[in-house]
């Protein structure tokens, strides 16, 4: 009993909550930006069937971040460089779905291996190492903040500009190309945007769990709506709720933020999935009527 | 070899040369050594329904890609609406095979139609009211209003092709290019789709280029047939082209064209050559 209580105390602890809250103000702001970016980018990750690419990019982002840690330079910059190398490679070599997965499967273990090497060489605090993989909350300092927010802004602007043709090219590539949409260029541009978004997520939830921010919220939203407006809005709401909820719950405990974020995100997905099944059945029922005419 | 049809094309051209919306002269297309077709002279006039026939690998899809400006001719000239085709025009509607829609596409029928109107533009949408009204109008006109808000993934093949036709017609194009739009549709839906296309060209004078491996669903509607095979072609009315004599000559072997009631069956076509390039996953015609 006491053991169970002890674990419970470790997982949920709200002592001195007010003081702690002030400490993570930066993280909450970064989390909101990240939720916005992850939720929006995730819409296209689902549409373009790229979850595996997200995972591959995050491993190289991890390698970049650990290299930066080893060299004592800005970790966010390091993880962005790693991400961009991975995203660029996947974008160039894997424009076709069949090639893409093998390209990702090839570079991912290489990135992970490099990351492990850099971390093994690093002699600093162990928490820093762990943080890159599983996320951290209090670690967002002011220079990192400006990197995070600046990159988020860049991603959001890029998405705003290319949203419409990218959606067209993602859903309906043949007709989009016939209509003059630069399908290939957009595909590459999106990989770069995705690389930046992944690098951001690595900072908060860690390299191993980026999918929970970039894939799960959009996948959940896709279960309940196909509206081009509602889908990204819901996806962002889910992503922000997961990450901010995760930060607030993790605050008093000694456990990394990621299990909180992933659990909230997963719960949202399950609920949406159930709601989606009901909704699909309703469509079926409704459409059985006009079908005969 | 194609002198008869050539003469015919020239004659019709003489009547309304300016009006031809698609015009090919001495056009050839080849993949490396292999010539798909060559010496192609053809004018497509407004309101004309041209069926493009031929075995797999004869270059039907490449013909459409050339018209879309996605493939360069290896010889000759091609003009579409008076100039060489360049990627993308609101005057050209395109209906692909129904399998080409991404399985992950999270869209409703109305969103697909809307892409046809303004999906190619960068930046945020402007003037959304007018576009939305136009989408409703189009969905109504192709009989898809009842499932306008249903995700395309839940539509049947026939319903999806109706929406596809709507998407292609949403900008009131002058040319409609259809690449095997009837593939894997049942007879009832084949008829529905061809009737939509036919009604359109009659009401709006839209020229229709309709690639199909099966002539019968459109036999009563087509004005002319372009039959591609063995690096060559025949063009003319179905009665001129779809005869034992004409196709035997084209294939270089005895081919029998049997007409039973209003259906045509071609017997004795040599084994089809391997499909050279077209695959739904390879939008650029790259060979794997």
Interface residues (C-beta under 8 A of the other chain):
Chain A: X43 X46 X47 X48 X49 X96 X97 X98 X160 X161 X162 X163 X164 X165 X167 X168 X170 X171 X172 X173 X174 X175 X176 X177 X178 X179 X180 X181 X183 X184 X222 X225 X226 X227 X228 X231 X280 X283 X284 X287 X290 X291
Chain B: X68 X70 X86 X87 X88 X89 X92 X94 X96 X100 X101 X102 X104 X105 X106 X107 X108 X111 X112 X115 X116 X118 X119 X120 X121 X122 X123 X124 X125 X146 X147 X150 X151 X152 X153 X154 X156 X167 X168 X177 X280 X281 X282 X283 X284 X288
